[in-house]
Amino acid sequence: MIWDSLKGHQHQMEMFRRAIGRNRLAHAYLLIGPSGIGKRYFAKLLAQCLFCPQFSDEELEACGECHACRQMQAGTHPDLLEIGLPDGKRSIPLELLIGDRENRGREGLCHDIAMKPMSANRRIAIINDAEMLYDESANSILKTLEEPPPGAILFLLTPDIEPILPTIRSRCQPVRFQSLADEDLRELLLQENSEAGELPHELIRLADGSLDTARQLLDPGLDKLRRKVSALLTQPTLNSGQAIKDVSEILDELGGDPATQRKHLRWVLQFAIDTLGRKLKTAENVDECDRIGLMLDRCFETELHIRQTMPVPLCLEALFASLGRRSRGMLS
Ligand SMILES: [Zn+2]
């Protein structure tokens, strides 16, 4: 019933059902997988099943209608705690875990999870962006993981396991999630945007199984950028001057701070690589293959330049100037 709303991840759900059936529910799980594929939604469904009084834990089901279920759907259940990386921050602030200076140890997730549940028989915490837990914040969560409150369950969500401290890793049970299948992603997008109509194959392919990425790609500005880059590079040879002018114009419209501009430039590259990759598949002779290969190499080089913080306009000009030459078979 309640799990019908979940796309993919059935295997992970069955794993939890078996664990609960055997009374082997751990107190902490590391949910690992690309962002935007539904890890948080999965954790919330699990919590809802464990909070819903209409079903036993072993059934791992929720009615969707009781007070607890309605609170979960509204995001107001008092026994579900959730934190994540606030906008503009580079790490999860300590106060979210143990309270600010004035209230140290009297507030925050590590404090709240140890409190008696208000309406359910346990408290559940979701920690998004767990790879952004450093230093004191990581230590605070480690203490909670070392002495977990009875019945409490913590879900730490992360795209990668590598940045998670080994001490945290060793106290959590890892559960790996895969990207969404294209058809699941398509269905979710159509549910959200009933007016979207036909979703381009490119968009689904570029989203790479991530609903978050697909949502970004549906943004009209980014959509315009994708179409423009694709149209420019589909031509037999590239007019560099025109490309620089057209793409710069759209990037200016998109605006944003330097970090956002860099993100947009990364998209230009993604769009270029995607278009050239498609072109390569239909290339008619070796010469054409070579030319496209050289253009792709240039895109990969630019990826490095972006990381080396070369200014965005400079990167863009150099990229398209070189792509133009390479589209004519010149290596420079
Ligand atoms: Zn219910």
Residues whose N, C-alpha, C, O or C-beta is under 5 A from the ligand:
A	BS01	ZN	C52 P53 Q54 A62 C63 G64 E65 C66 C69
